[in-house]
Amino acid sequence: MTGNNPSGADNQQERPRIEQWIVGFVDGEGCFSVPIFRNKAYKRIGWQVQPAFAVVQGERSVHVLHELRQFFGCGGIYINRRHDNHREHLWRFDVRSPRDLLGIIIPFFEANPLRTAKST
């Protein structure tokens, strides 16, 4: 049957672009953080600042973290040594490199802003 609304892979209006999927996924499952640690190796100030971008998923969905890593071309995927309420291992896609954060991650989210309260 033919009509005015084509279906299937050619209909780009019904399918979000990967960038929009990433924004929605990170809105729900990701976080930006800037942990500050006391570190005596930093003799001048005594503190270490370690900005990070992370997205966490259960073991059954770890494949989406690999998709994020492939899309951004940076970061790593690591196991969290704890279990969630479904008793499966948790995995995280983690970007900590200041160069990658400033050159890849932040520009992506400036061009594709988060939509929840995480945007502030």
Biopython code that builds the backbone (N, CA, C, O; Angstrom):
import numpy as np
from Bio.PDB.StructureBuilder import StructureBuilder

atoms = [
    (1, "MET", "N", (0.850, -1.175, 0.000)),
    (1, "MET", "CA", (0.000, 0.000, 0.000)),
    (1, "MET", "C", (0.893, 1.234, 0.000)),
    (1, "MET", "O", (1.879, 1.289, 0.734)),
    (2, "THR", "N", (0.559, 2.200, -0.800)),
    (2, "THR", "CA", (1.317, 3.454, -0.838)),
    (2, "THR", "C", (0.468, 4.567, -0.271)),
    (2, "THR", "O", (-0.761, 4.528, -0.343)),
    (3, "GLY", "N", (1.118, 5.538, 0.282)),
    (3, "GLY", "CA", (0.411, 6.670, 0.863)),
    (3, "GLY", "C", (1.349, 7.847, 0.993)),
    (3, "GLY", "O", (2.442, 7.850, 0.428)),
    (4, "ASN", "N", (0.918, 8.846, 1.738)),
    (4, "ASN", "CA", (1.718, 10.049, 1.905)),
    (4, "ASN", "C", (2.806, 9.898, 2.958)),
    (4, "ASN", "O", (3.744, 10.695, 2.984)),
    (5, "ASN", "N", (2.706, 8.897, 3.828)),
    (5, "ASN", "CA", (3.672, 8.702, 4.895)),
    (5, "ASN", "C", (4.444, 7.419, 4.666)),
    (5, "ASN", "O", (3.991, 6.352, 5.079)),
    (6, "PRO", "N", (5.599, 7.491, 4.019)),
    (6, "PRO", "CA", (6.374, 6.280, 3.774)),
    (6, "PRO", "C", (6.858, 5.676, 5.081)),
    (6, "PRO", "O", (7.115, 6.396, 6.046)),
    (7, "SER", "N", (6.981, 4.377, 5.115)),
    (7, "SER", "CA", (7.486, 3.704, 6.305)),
    (7, "SER", "C", (8.793, 3.024, 5.963)),
    (7, "SER", "O", (9.168, 2.918, 4.795)),
    (8, "GLY", "N", (9.482, 2.566, 6.988)),
    (8, "GLY", "CA", (10.722, 1.850, 6.772)),
    (8, "GLY", "C", (11.934, 2.725, 7.006)),
    (8, "GLY", "O", (11.840, 3.831, 7.538)),
    (9, "ALA", "N", (13.087, 2.192, 6.589)),
    (9, "ALA", "CA", (14.361, 2.843, 6.875)),
    (9, "ALA", "C", (14.531, 4.183, 6.186)),
    (9, "ALA", "O", (15.335, 4.999, 6.636)),
    (10, "ASP", "N", (13.799, 4.436, 5.108)),
    (10, "ASP", "CA", (13.970, 5.689, 4.389)),
    (10, "ASP", "C", (13.261, 6.861, 5.043)),
    (10, "ASP", "O", (13.491, 8.005, 4.653)),
    (11, "ASN", "N", (12.404, 6.612, 6.026)),
    (11, "ASN", "CA", (11.655, 7.682, 6.655)),
    (11, "ASN", "C", (12.454, 8.261, 7.823)),
    (11, "ASN", "O", (12.352, 7.775, 8.950)),
    (12, "GLN", "N", (13.237, 9.283, 7.559)),
    (12, "GLN", "CA", (14.096, 9.884, 8.571)),
    (12, "GLN", "C", (13.324, 10.704, 9.596)),
    (12, "GLN", "O", (13.841, 10.946, 10.686)),
    (13, "GLN", "N", (12.107, 11.138, 9.288)),
    (13, "GLN", "CA", (11.358, 11.968, 10.219)),
    (13, "GLN", "C", (10.863, 11.181, 11.421)),
    (13, "GLN", "O", (10.687, 11.762, 12.492)),
    (14, "GLU", "N", (10.636, 9.903, 11.287)),
    (14, "GLU", "CA", (10.127, 9.099, 12.394)),
    (14, "GLU", "C", (11.231, 8.544, 13.267)),
    (14, "GLU", "O", (10.954, 8.040, 14.355)),
    (15, "ARG", "N", (12.464, 8.621, 12.828)),
    (15, "ARG", "CA", (13.585, 8.048, 13.536)),
    (15, "ARG", "C", (14.504, 9.151, 14.030)),
    (15, "ARG", "O", (14.954, 9.968, 13.226)),
    (16, "PRO", "N", (14.801, 9.204, 15.334)),
    (16, "PRO", "CA", (15.719, 10.240, 15.797)),
    (16, "PRO", "C", (17.132, 9.964, 15.281)),
    (16, "PRO", "O", (17.544, 8.812, 15.143)),
    (17, "ARG", "N", (17.848, 11.019, 15.006)),
    (17, "ARG", "CA", (19.255, 10.866, 14.634)),
    (17, "ARG", "C", (20.023, 10.356, 15.841)),
    (17, "ARG", "O", (19.558, 10.490, 16.973)),
    (18, "ILE", "N", (21.184, 9.777, 15.615)),
    (18, "ILE", "CA", (21.984, 9.213, 16.704)),
    (18, "ILE", "C", (22.288, 10.268, 17.766)),
    (18, "ILE", "O", (22.328, 9.953, 18.955)),
    (19, "GLU", "N", (22.501, 11.512, 17.348)),
    (19, "GLU", "CA", (22.801, 12.567, 18.318)),
    (19, "GLU", "C", (21.642, 12.767, 19.297)),
    (19, "GLU", "O", (21.866, 12.964, 20.492)),
    (20, "GLN", "N", (20.427, 12.719, 18.804)),
    (20, "GLN", "CA", (19.269, 12.893, 19.680)),
    (20, "GLN", "C", (19.090, 11.693, 20.599)),
    (20, "GLN", "O", (18.690, 11.846, 21.753)),
    (21, "TRP", "N", (19.385, 10.506, 20.093)),
    (21, "TRP", "CA", (19.324, 9.318, 20.942)),
    (21, "TRP", "C", (20.346, 9.426, 22.071)),
    (21, "TRP", "O", (20.040, 9.103, 23.219)),
    (22, "ILE", "N", (21.562, 9.879, 21.747)),
    (22, "ILE", "CA", (22.611, 10.022, 22.761)),
    (22, "ILE", "C", (22.189, 11.029, 23.818)),
    (22, "ILE", "O", (22.374, 10.778, 25.009)),
    (23, "VAL", "N", (21.630, 12.158, 23.413)),
    (23, "VAL", "CA", (21.173, 13.167, 24.373)),
    (23, "VAL", "C", (20.152, 12.567, 25.327)),
    (23, "VAL", "O", (20.269, 12.740, 26.541)),
    (24, "GLY", "N", (19.158, 11.869, 24.803)),
    (24, "GLY", "CA", (18.138, 11.264, 25.653)),
    (24, "GLY", "C", (18.709, 10.199, 26.564)),
    (24, "GLY", "O", (18.329, 10.101, 27.731)),
    (25, "PHE", "N", (19.618, 9.405, 26.036)),
    (25, "PHE", "CA", (20.225, 8.334, 26.824)),
    (25, "PHE", "C", (21.064, 8.904, 27.969)),
    (25, "PHE", "O", (20.978, 8.436, 29.104)),
    (26, "VAL", "N", (21.873, 9.916, 27.659)),
    (26, "VAL", "CA", (22.708, 10.546, 28.691)),
    (26, "VAL", "C", (21.844, 11.294, 29.696)),
    (26, "VAL", "O", (22.169, 11.314, 30.883)),
    (27, "ASP", "N", (20.751, 11.908, 29.252)),
    (27, "ASP", "CA", (19.830, 12.553, 30.191)),
    (27, "ASP", "C", (19.378, 11.563, 31.264)),
    (27, "ASP", "O", (19.256, 11.925, 32.434)),
    (28, "GLY", "N", (19.132, 10.326, 30.869)),
    (28, "GLY", "CA", (18.650, 9.336, 31.823)),
    (28, "GLY", "C", (19.728, 8.556, 32.548)),
    (28, "GLY", "O", (19.545, 8.188, 33.708)),
    (29, "GLU", "N", (20.839, 8.298, 31.896)),
    (29, "GLU", "CA", (21.818, 7.351, 32.440)),
    (29, "GLU", "C", (23.213, 7.921, 32.653)),
    (29, "GLU", "O", (24.092, 7.217, 33.151)),
    (30, "GLY", "N", (23.436, 9.180, 32.288)),
    (30, "GLY", "CA", (24.786, 9.726, 32.351)),
    (30, "GLY", "C", (24.958, 10.795, 33.397)),
    (30, "GLY", "O", (23.996, 11.253, 34.014)),
    (31, "CYS", "N", (26.215, 11.189, 33.587)),
    (31, "CYS", "CA", (26.492, 12.298, 34.499)),
    (31, "CYS", "C", (27.829, 12.950, 34.155)),
    (31, "CYS", "O", (28.737, 12.320, 33.613)),
    (32, "PHE", "N", (27.910, 14.206, 34.484)),
    (32, "PHE", "CA", (29.152, 14.962, 34.432)),
    (32, "PHE", "C", (29.522, 15.223, 35.886)),
    (32, "PHE", "O", (28.668, 15.591, 36.692)),
    (33, "SER", "N", (30.786, 15.035, 36.218)),
    (33, "SER", "CA", (31.200, 15.291, 37.594)),
    (33, "SER", "C", (32.600, 15.890, 37.610)),
    (33, "SER", "O", (33.368, 15.758, 36.658)),
    (34, "VAL", "N", (32.905, 16.552, 38.720)),
    (34, "VAL", "CA", (34.235, 17.118, 38.915)),
    (34, "VAL", "C", (34.679, 16.789, 40.337)),
    (34, "VAL", "O", (34.652, 17.652, 41.214)),
    (35, "PRO", "N", (35.085, 15.546, 40.564)),
    (35, "PRO", "CA", (35.568, 15.167, 41.895)),
    (35, "PRO", "C", (36.878, 15.885, 42.230)),
    (35, "PRO", "O", (37.728, 16.103, 41.366)),
    (36, "ILE", "N", (37.011, 16.238, 43.485)),
    (36, "ILE", "CA", (38.233, 16.879, 43.979)),
    (36, "ILE", "C", (38.775, 16.008, 45.102)),
    (36, "ILE", "O", (38.079, 15.708, 46.073)),
    (37, "PHE", "N", (40.046, 15.604, 44.946)),
    (37, "PHE", "CA", (40.678, 14.701, 45.907)),
    (37, "PHE", "C", (41.880, 15.380, 46.552)),
    (37, "PHE", "O", (42.628, 16.107, 45.898)),
    (38, "ARG", "N", (42.048, 15.131, 47.836)),
    (38, "ARG", "CA", (43.269, 15.577, 48.490)),
    (38, "ARG", "C", (44.384, 14.679, 47.976)),
    (38, "ARG", "O", (44.282, 13.453, 48.027)),
    (39, "ASN", "N", (45.453, 15.302, 47.478)),
    (39, "ASN", "CA", (46.551, 14.544, 46.906)),
    (39, "ASN", "C", (47.859, 15.255, 47.241)),
    (39, "ASN", "O", (48.117, 16.354, 46.750)),
    (40, "LYS", "N", (48.686, 14.622, 48.082)),
    (40, "LYS", "CA", (49.938, 15.234, 48.521)),
    (40, "LYS", "C", (50.944, 15.395, 47.387)),
    (40, "LYS", "O", (51.874, 16.194, 47.492)),
    (41, "ALA", "N", (50.763, 14.641, 46.306)),
    (41, "ALA", "CA", (51.653, 14.775, 45.153)),
    (41, "ALA", "C", (51.515, 16.146, 44.503)),
    (41, "ALA", "O", (52.438, 16.608, 43.832)),
    (42, "TYR", "N", (50.386, 16.794, 44.693)),
    (42, "TYR", "CA", (50.168, 18.149, 44.189)),
    (42, "TYR", "C", (50.591, 19.123, 45.286)),
    (42, "TYR", "O", (49.750, 19.705, 45.970)),
    (43, "LYS", "N", (51.893, 19.291, 45.444)),
    (43, "LYS", "CA", (52.458, 20.017, 46.584)),
    (43, "LYS", "C", (52.023, 21.476, 46.649)),
    (43, "LYS", "O", (51.896, 22.050, 47.730)),
    (44, "ARG", "N", (51.803, 22.050, 45.508)),
    (44, "ARG", "CA", (51.468, 23.470, 45.499)),
    (44, "ARG", "C", (50.084, 23.748, 46.093)),
    (44, "ARG", "O", (49.924, 24.669, 46.893)),
    (45, "ILE", "N", (49.092, 22.955, 45.702)),
    (45, "ILE", "CA", (47.742, 23.196, 46.215)),
    (45, "ILE", "C", (47.222, 22.036, 47.066)),
    (45, "ILE", "O", (46.310, 22.230, 47.870)),
    (46, "GLY", "N", (47.782, 20.838, 46.905)),
    (46, "GLY", "CA", (47.384, 19.696, 47.726)),
    (46, "GLY", "C", (46.100, 19.012, 47.301)),
    (46, "GLY", "O", (45.622, 18.106, 47.984)),
    (47, "TRP", "N", (45.539, 19.437, 46.179)),
    (47, "TRP", "CA", (44.292, 18.855, 45.696)),
    (47, "TRP", "C", (44.418, 18.477, 44.229)),
    (47, "TRP", "O", (45.149, 19.115, 43.472)),
    (48, "GLN", "N", (43.706, 17.447, 43.840)),
    (48, "GLN", "CA", (43.648, 17.012, 42.450)),
    (48, "GLN", "C", (42.210, 17.134, 41.956)),
    (48, "GLN", "O", (41.284, 16.646, 42.604)),
    (49, "VAL", "N", (42.027, 17.779, 40.821)),
    (49, "VAL", "CA", (40.712, 17.927, 40.204)),
    (49, "VAL", "C", (40.652, 16.943, 39.040)),
    (49, "VAL", "O", (41.546, 16.912, 38.194)),
    (50, "GLN", "N", (39.589, 16.139, 39.006)),
    (50, "GLN", "CA", (39.495, 15.099, 37.983)),
    (50, "GLN", "C", (38.112, 15.118, 37.321)),
    (50, "GLN", "O", (37.253, 14.315, 37.685)),
    (51, "PRO", "N", (37.877, 16.025, 36.347)),
    (51, "PRO", "CA", (36.574, 16.073, 35.676)),
    (51, "PRO", "C", (36.306, 14.772, 34.914)),
    (51, "PRO", "O", (37.230, 14.129, 34.415)),
    (52, "ALA", "N", (35.035, 14.401, 34.834)),
    (52, "ALA", "CA", (34.685, 13.141, 34.179)),
    (52, "ALA", "C", (33.285, 13.206, 33.586)),
    (52, "ALA", "O", (32.412, 13.934, 34.058)),
    (53, "PHE", "N", (33.108, 12.424, 32.543)),
    (53, "PHE", "CA", (31.805, 12.175, 31.931)),
    (53, "PHE", "C", (31.617, 10.672, 31.973)),
    (53, "PHE", "O", (32.500, 9.926, 31.551)),
    (54, "ALA", "N", (30.468, 10.212, 32.481)),
    (54, "ALA", "CA", (30.245, 8.771, 32.607)),
    (54, "ALA", "C", (28.798, 8.423, 32.296)),
    (54, "ALA", "O", (27.879, 9.199, 32.558)),
    (55, "VAL", "N", (28.621, 7.232, 31.730)),
    (55, "VAL", "CA", (27.302, 6.654, 31.487)),
    (55, "VAL", "C", (27.365, 5.222, 31.995)),
    (55, "VAL", "O", (28.300, 4.489, 31.673)),
    (56, "VAL", "N", (26.376, 4.821, 32.786)),
    (56, "VAL", "CA", (26.381, 3.497, 33.420)),
    (56, "VAL", "C", (25.227, 2.654, 32.891)),
    (56, "VAL", "O", (24.122, 3.147, 32.666)),
    (57, "GLN", "N", (25.520, 1.356, 32.699)),
    (57, "GLN", "CA", (24.508, 0.394, 32.262)),
    (57, "GLN", "C", (24.762, -0.956, 32.909)),
    (57, "GLN", "O", (25.885, -1.274, 33.300)),
    (58, "GLY", "N", (23.703, -1.740, 33.015)),
    (58, "GLY", "CA", (23.835, -3.112, 33.471)),
    (58, "GLY", "C", (24.513, -3.963, 32.405)),
    (58, "GLY", "O", (24.578, -3.587, 31.234)),
    (59, "GLU", "N", (25.007, -5.100, 32.828)),
    (59, "GLU", "CA", (25.781, -5.977, 31.950)),
    (59, "GLU", "C", (25.026, -6.370, 30.676)),
    (59, "GLU", "O", (25.631, -6.492, 29.611)),
    (60, "ARG", "N", (23.723, -6.565, 30.779)),
    (60, "ARG", "CA", (22.942, -6.973, 29.604)),
    (60, "ARG", "C", (22.864, -5.886, 28.539)),
    (60, "ARG", "O", (22.564, -6.175, 27.380)),
    (61, "SER", "N", (23.131, -4.638, 28.919)),
    (61, "SER", "CA", (23.052, -3.528, 27.961)),
    (61, "SER", "C", (24.408, -2.876, 27.705)),
    (61, "SER", "O", (24.467, -1.758, 27.192)),
    (62, "VAL", "N", (25.484, -3.554, 28.052)),
    (62, "VAL", "CA", (26.824, -2.974, 27.885)),
    (62, "VAL", "C", (27.113, -2.629, 26.420)),
    (62, "VAL", "O", (27.954, -1.772, 26.146)),
    (63, "HIS", "N", (26.439, -3.271, 25.495)),
    (63, "HIS", "CA", (26.669, -2.988, 24.070)),
    (63, "HIS", "C", (26.409, -1.519, 23.722)),
    (63, "HIS", "O", (27.059, -0.980, 22.826)),
    (64, "VAL", "N", (25.475, -0.865, 24.412)),
    (64, "VAL", "CA", (25.216, 0.545, 24.091)),
    (64, "VAL", "C", (26.375, 1.430, 24.538)),
    (64, "VAL", "O", (26.610, 2.485, 23.949)),
    (65, "LEU", "N", (27.101, 1.013, 25.573)),
    (65, "LEU", "CA", (28.278, 1.769, 25.986)),
    (65, "LEU", "C", (29.365, 1.675, 24.915)),
    (65, "LEU", "O", (30.092, 2.636, 24.666)),
    (66, "HIS", "N", (29.463, 0.510, 24.292)),
    (66, "HIS", "CA", (30.414, 0.354, 23.189)),
    (66, "HIS", "C", (30.010, 1.243, 22.008)),
    (66, "HIS", "O", (30.870, 1.779, 21.308)),
    (67, "GLU", "N", (28.716, 1.395, 21.794)),
    (67, "GLU", "CA", (28.246, 2.289, 20.727)),
    (67, "GLU", "C", (28.613, 3.742, 21.038)),
    (67, "GLU", "O", (29.006, 4.489, 20.143)),
    (68, "LEU", "N", (28.486, 4.140, 22.304)),
    (68, "LEU", "CA", (28.880, 5.495, 22.693)),
    (68, "LEU", "C", (30.378, 5.704, 22.482)),
    (68, "LEU", "O", (30.801, 6.728, 21.946)),
    (69, "ARG", "N", (31.167, 4.733, 22.903)),
    (69, "ARG", "CA", (32.613, 4.851, 22.742)),
    (69, "ARG", "C", (32.983, 4.945, 21.263)),
    (69, "ARG", "O", (33.859, 5.725, 20.888)),
    (70, "GLN", "N", (32.329, 4.167, 20.442)),
    (70, "GLN", "CA", (32.593, 4.208, 19.011)),
    (70, "GLN", "C", (32.174, 5.562, 18.422)),
    (70, "GLN", "O", (32.893, 6.123, 17.595)),
    (71, "PHE", "N", (31.039, 6.079, 18.836)),
    (71, "PHE", "CA", (30.554, 7.363, 18.326)),
    (71, "PHE", "C", (31.524, 8.490, 18.689)),
    (71, "PHE", "O", (31.917, 9.280, 17.831)),
    (72, "PHE", "N", (31.908, 8.555, 19.984)),
    (72, "PHE", "CA", (32.764, 9.648, 20.433)),
    (72, "PHE", "C", (34.234, 9.432, 20.081)),
    (72, "PHE", "O", (34.986, 10.397, 19.945)),
    (73, "GLY", "N", (34.645, 8.182, 19.933)),
    (73, "GLY", "CA", (36.034, 7.897, 19.599)),
    (73, "GLY", "C", (37.006, 8.159, 20.727)),
    (73, "GLY", "O", (38.184, 8.427, 20.489)),
    (74, "CYS", "N", (36.518, 8.082, 21.954)),
    (74, "CYS", "CA", (37.382, 8.307, 23.108)),
    (74, "CYS", "C", (36.781, 7.597, 24.319)),
    (74, "CYS", "O", (35.694, 7.023, 24.246)),
    (75, "GLY", "N", (37.502, 7.647, 25.418)),
    (75, "GLY", "CA", (37.010, 7.052, 26.661)),
    (75, "GLY", "C", (37.267, 5.569, 26.733)),
    (75, "GLY", "O", (37.892, 4.977, 25.853)),
    (76, "GLY", "N", (36.775, 4.986, 27.795)),
    (76, "GLY", "CA", (36.937, 3.558, 28.016)),
    (76, "GLY", "C", (35.692, 2.982, 28.654)),
    (76, "GLY", "O", (34.812, 3.713, 29.108)),
    (77, "ILE", "N", (35.630, 1.662, 28.683)),
    (77, "ILE", "CA", (34.497, 0.963, 29.296)),
    (77, "ILE", "C", (35.061, 0.083, 30.399)),
    (77, "ILE", "O", (35.966, -0.719, 30.172)),
    (78, "TYR", "N", (34.509, 0.247, 31.602)),
    (78, "TYR", "CA", (35.042, -0.403, 32.786)),
    (78, "TYR", "C", (33.906, -1.039, 33.585)),
    (78, "TYR", "O", (32.769, -0.567, 33.566)),
    (79, "ILE", "N", (34.236, -2.103, 34.275)),
    (79, "ILE", "CA", (33.255, -2.748, 35.148)),
    (79, "ILE", "C", (33.278, -2.063, 36.506)),
    (79, "ILE", "O", (34.345, -1.753, 37.035)),
    (80, "ASN", "N", (32.098, -1.829, 37.065)),
    (80, "ASN", "CA", (31.971, -1.375, 38.451)),
    (80, "ASN", "C", (31.896, -2.624, 39.312)),
    (80, "ASN", "O", (31.112, -3.527, 39.020)),
    (81, "ARG", "N", (32.664, -2.689, 40.327)),
    (81, "ARG", "CA", (32.693, -3.876, 41.186)),
    (81, "ARG", "C", (31.572, -3.858, 42.221)),
    (81, "ARG", "O", (31.813, -3.945, 43.425)),
    (82, "ARG", "N", (30.355, -3.746, 41.727)),
    (82, "ARG", "CA", (29.166, -3.857, 42.579)),
    (82, "ARG", "C", (28.011, -4.334, 41.712)),
    (82, "ARG", "O", (28.158, -4.463, 40.497)),
    (83, "HIS", "N", (26.886, -4.592, 42.316)),
    (83, "HIS", "CA", (25.719, -5.081, 41.587)),
    (83, "HIS", "C", (24.568, -4.092, 41.749)),
    (83, "HIS", "O", (24.465, -3.409, 42.767)),
    (84, "ASP", "N", (23.715, -4.024, 40.747)),
    (84, "ASP", "CA", (22.516, -3.208, 40.905)),
    (84, "ASP", "C", (21.408, -4.084, 41.480)),
    (84, "ASP", "O", (21.659, -5.228, 41.857)),
    (85, "ASN", "N", (20.207, -3.566, 41.549)),
    (85, "ASN", "CA", (19.117, -4.315, 42.182)),
    (85, "ASN", "C", (18.686, -5.536, 41.373)),
    (85, "ASN", "O", (17.885, -6.337, 41.856)),
    (86, "HIS", "N", (19.199, -5.695, 40.157)),
    (86, "HIS", "CA", (18.899, -6.895, 39.370)),
    (86, "HIS", "C", (20.030, -7.917, 39.464)),
    (86, "HIS", "O", (20.008, -8.947, 38.790)),
    (87, "ARG", "N", (21.001, -7.624, 40.293)),
    (87, "ARG", "CA", (22.138, -8.509, 40.544)),
    (87, "ARG", "C", (22.972, -8.797, 39.304)),
    (87, "ARG", "O", (23.514, -9.890, 39.136)),
    (88, "GLU", "N", (23.058, -7.810, 38.457)),
    (88, "GLU", "CA", (23.979, -7.932, 37.329)),
    (88, "GLU", "C", (25.076, -6.895, 37.504)),
    (88, "GLU", "O", (24.863, -5.854, 38.126)),
    (89, "HIS", "N", (26.237, -7.177, 36.960)),
    (89, "HIS", "CA", (27.336, -6.228, 37.055)),
    (89, "HIS", "C", (26.971, -4.937, 36.327)),
    (89, "HIS", "O", (26.262, -4.954, 35.320)),
    (90, "LEU", "N", (27.458, -3.840, 36.845)),
    (90, "LEU", "CA", (27.283, -2.547, 36.198)),
    (90, "LEU", "C", (28.569, -2.203, 35.448)),
    (90, "LEU", "O", (29.672, -2.494, 35.910)),
    (91, "TRP", "N", (28.404, -1.584, 34.298)),
    (91, "TRP", "CA", (29.527, -1.142, 33.482)),
    (91, "TRP", "C", (29.382, 0.350, 33.239)),
    (91, "TRP", "O", (28.273, 0.883, 33.250)),
    (92, "ARG", "N", (30.508, 1.025, 33.018)),
    (92, "ARG", "CA", (30.443, 2.464, 32.756)),
    (92, "ARG", "C", (31.351, 2.836, 31.589)),
    (92, "ARG", "O", (32.469, 2.341, 31.453)),
    (93, "PHE", "N", (30.832, 3.717, 30.766)),
    (93, "PHE", "CA", (31.610, 4.390, 29.737)),
    (93, "PHE", "C", (32.125, 5.645, 30.406)),
    (93, "PHE", "O", (31.338, 6.434, 30.929)),
    (94, "ASP", "N", (33.429, 5.845, 30.399)),
    (94, "ASP", "CA", (34.053, 6.885, 31.200)),
    (94, "ASP", "C", (35.030, 7.687, 30.340)),
    (94, "ASP", "O", (35.888, 7.113, 29.670)),
    (95, "VAL", "N", (34.896, 9.009, 30.361)),
    (95, "VAL", "CA", (35.850, 9.894, 29.688)),
    (95, "VAL", "C", (36.419, 10.825, 30.743)),
    (95, "VAL", "O", (35.681, 11.580, 31.376)),
    (96, "ARG", "N", (37.731, 10.772, 30.934)),
    (96, "ARG", "CA", (38.393, 11.613, 31.929)),
    (96, "ARG", "C", (39.485, 12.495, 31.339)),
    (96, "ARG", "O", (39.942, 13.432, 31.994)),
    (97, "SER", "N", (39.898, 12.217, 30.144)),
    (97, "SER", "CA", (40.962, 12.998, 29.513)),
    (97, "SER", "C", (40.483, 14.440, 29.308)),
    (97, "SER", "O", (39.478, 14.661, 28.634)),
    (98, "PRO", "N", (41.191, 15.422, 29.880)),
    (98, "PRO", "CA", (40.786, 16.818, 29.662)),
    (98, "PRO", "C", (40.726, 17.172, 28.176)),
    (98, "PRO", "O", (39.844, 17.919, 27.753)),
    (99, "ARG", "N", (41.647, 16.648, 27.392)),
    (99, "ARG", "CA", (41.646, 16.928, 25.952)),
    (99, "ARG", "C", (40.374, 16.398, 25.303)),
    (99, "ARG", "O", (39.764, 17.090, 24.488)),
    (100, "ASP", "N", (39.958, 15.164, 25.657)),
    (100, "ASP", "CA", (38.736, 14.588, 25.084)),
    (100, "ASP", "C", (37.481, 15.282, 25.607)),
    (100, "ASP", "O", (36.523, 15.488, 24.861)),
    (101, "LEU", "N", (37.488, 15.643, 26.892)),
    (101, "LEU", "CA", (36.338, 16.349, 27.453)),
    (101, "LEU", "C", (36.153, 17.703, 26.774)),
    (101, "LEU", "O", (35.041, 18.065, 26.389)),
    (102, "LEU", "N", (37.250, 18.449, 26.630)),
    (102, "LEU", "CA", (37.177, 19.790, 26.042)),
    (102, "LEU", "C", (37.033, 19.770, 24.524)),
    (102, "LEU", "O", (36.415, 20.665, 23.949)),
    (103, "GLY", "N", (37.593, 18.766, 23.879)),
    (103, "GLY", "CA", (37.596, 18.746, 22.429)),
    (103, "GLY", "C", (36.478, 17.950, 21.788)),
    (103, "GLY", "O", (36.152, 18.173, 20.622)),
    (104, "ILE", "N", (35.876, 17.010, 22.542)),
    (104, "ILE", "CA", (34.858, 16.130, 21.962)),
    (104, "ILE", "C", (33.538, 16.176, 22.731)),
    (104, "ILE", "O", (32.497, 16.512, 22.167)),
    (105, "ILE", "N", (33.587, 15.841, 24.009)),
    (105, "ILE", "CA", (32.364, 15.658, 24.800)),
    (105, "ILE", "C", (31.621, 16.987, 25.004)),
    (105, "ILE", "O", (30.434, 17.086, 24.691)),
    (106, "ILE", "N", (32.304, 17.988, 25.518)),
    (106, "ILE", "CA", (31.636, 19.262, 25.792)),
    (106, "ILE", "C", (31.109, 19.914, 24.510)),
    (106, "ILE", "O", (29.969, 20.379, 24.501)),
    (107, "PRO", "N", (31.895, 19.965, 23.427)),
    (107, "PRO", "CA", (31.330, 20.534, 22.192)),
    (107, "PRO", "C", (30.100, 19.772, 21.691)),
    (107, "PRO", "O", (29.175, 20.381, 21.154)),
    (108, "PHE", "N", (30.082, 18.446, 21.861)),
    (108, "PHE", "CA", (28.907, 17.683, 21.439)),
    (108, "PHE", "C", (27.670, 18.144, 22.201)),
    (108, "PHE", "O", (26.624, 18.380, 21.595)),
    (109, "PHE", "N", (27.778, 18.276, 23.525)),
    (109, "PHE", "CA", (26.610, 18.649, 24.323)),
    (109, "PHE", "C", (26.294, 20.147, 24.244)),
    (109, "PHE", "O", (25.175, 20.550, 24.559)),
    (110, "GLU", "N", (27.239, 20.964, 23.837)),
    (110, "GLU", "CA", (26.911, 22.360, 23.540)),
    (110, "GLU", "C", (26.064, 22.430, 22.273)),
    (110, "GLU", "O", (25.125, 23.221, 22.188)),
    (111, "ALA", "N", (26.401, 21.599, 21.290)),
    (111, "ALA", "CA", (25.640, 21.576, 20.041)),
    (111, "ALA", "C", (24.334, 20.794, 20.172)),
    (111, "ALA", "O", (23.397, 21.025, 19.408)),
    (112, "ASN", "N", (24.265, 19.871, 21.133)),
    (112, "ASN", "CA", (23.102, 19.000, 21.351)),
    (112, "ASN", "C", (22.774, 19.008, 22.844)),
    (112, "ASN", "O", (23.096, 18.043, 23.538)),
    (113, "PRO", "N", (22.147, 20.064, 23.359)),
    (113, "PRO", "CA", (21.963, 20.217, 24.800)),
    (113, "PRO", "C", (21.082, 19.125, 25.418)),
    (113, "PRO", "O", (20.153, 18.608, 24.798)),
    (114, "LEU", "N", (21.421, 18.803, 26.668)),
    (114, "LEU", "CA", (20.563, 17.919, 27.452)),
    (114, "LEU", "C", (19.227, 18.612, 27.661)),
    (114, "LEU", "O", (19.133, 19.834, 27.543)),
    (115, "ARG", "N", (18.199, 17.842, 27.970)),
    (115, "ARG", "CA", (16.854, 18.423, 28.066)),
    (115, "ARG", "C", (16.263, 18.380, 29.472)),
    (115, "ARG", "O", (15.239, 19.011, 29.736)),
    (116, "THR", "N", (16.899, 17.641, 30.366)),
    (116, "THR", "CA", (16.387, 17.564, 31.737)),
    (116, "THR", "C", (17.124, 18.545, 32.631)),
    (116, "THR", "O", (17.883, 19.383, 32.144)),
    (117, "ALA", "N", (16.906, 18.447, 33.929)),
    (117, "ALA", "CA", (17.564, 19.321, 34.895)),
    (117, "ALA", "C", (19.073, 19.145, 34.883)),
    (117, "ALA", "O", (19.790, 19.999, 35.405)),
    (118, "LYS", "N", (19.577, 18.060, 34.300)),
    (118, "LYS", "CA", (21.017, 17.865, 34.212)),
    (118, "LYS", "C", (21.670, 18.927, 33.333)),
    (118, "LYS", "O", (22.888, 19.099, 33.380)),
    (119, "SER", "N", (20.900, 19.622, 32.553)),
    (119, "SER", "CA", (21.471, 20.637, 31.643)),
    (119, "SER", "C", (21.959, 21.863, 32.396)),
    (119, "SER", "O", (22.710, 22.663, 31.837)),
    (120, "THR", "N", (21.558, 22.030, 33.633)),
    (120, "THR", "CA", (21.968, 23.238, 34.378)),
    (120, "THR", "C", (23.116, 22.973, 35.304)),
    (120, "THR", "O", (23.573, 23.883, 35.995)),
]
sb = StructureBuilder()
sb.init_structure("model")
sb.init_model(0)
sb.init_chain("A")
sb.init_seg("    ")
for serial, (resi, resn, name, xyz) in enumerate(atoms, 1):
    if name == "N":
        sb.init_residue(resn, " ", resi, " ")
    sb.init_atom(name, np.array(xyz, "f"), 0.0, 1.0, " ", f" {name:<3s}", serial, name[0])
structure = sb.get_structure()
